[in-house]
Amino acid sequence: PGIATVYSLEEFDDSVCIISEYVHGSTLRQIMSEEPLPYAQILDMTAQIARGLAAAHAQGVVHRDLKPDNIMRTESGVIKILDFGLARMEPKPGAITNPQLTRSGMFLGTPAYASPEQLRGAEVDRRTDIFSFGVVVYELASGQHPFGLTDSMSTIARILDAEAPDLSKINPAIPVEFARIIRRCLEKNPSDRYSAMCTTQ
C-alpha cells in the first residue's frame, strides 16, 4: 500500500513509459512548505515511508531517486512512494550487471538527495535509498535540508564531506533517539548505515 501501483511498461519508439496509479493528495514538498508538523505526525509519516521502502527492497528494487517530490500523502493520510523511473534491481551475489542499465561513473538521481556513493557514480544498493530516506526525514522533521540547499555544487560538497547538524537541536520536539536513527541513515560510508529498513510497527 505504500507504493503507487505500476500497471504496465509501454514502449514508444526508443522510450519506455511507466503507466501507474494516480495518487490524489499532496507531495511531501508541498506539506513541508506549510506549517511545521507535530512529532507524532512526523513519526507516522516516517514509519510509512520506511515500510514502503522495505517492501521495495524485499523485492530487490532500489528506488535511487527518493525525494519529497516523489512521496505523496493521500487525503486519508496514506503515504505513497512514486516514480520508480530510475529504479533498478539489486544484483544477486556473483551476478553480472547489464552495463547498459547501470554504468559505473554515471550519476542518476537528484543530487541534493543522493548518497555519497551515488554522487561518485559508484555501484549502489538499498543503502543508497536509506541515505536518501535520512535526508527526506531530516528535512520533514526540521524544515531544512541537512546539507543546505544554497546551490547544487555546495550541497554536493557538503553531502560528500560535511556532517549534518544534530536534528534534535534544530527541532527540540524531536527525541534524541529519533535524531540518532536519522543520523545513522546519513553516514557517509554505506557500511555504517543500517543494512535494511525496519518493518516492525
Secondary structure, DSSP 8 states (H G I E B T S, - for coil): --B--EEEEEEETTEEEEEE----EEEHHHHHTSS---HHHHHHHHHHHHHHHHHHHHTTEE-S---GGGEEEETTS-EEE---TT-EE---TT----TTT--TT---S-GGG--HHHHTT----HHHHHHHHHHHHHHHHHSS-TT--S-HHHHHHHHHH-----HHHH-TTS-HHHHHHHHHHT-SSGGGS-SS-----
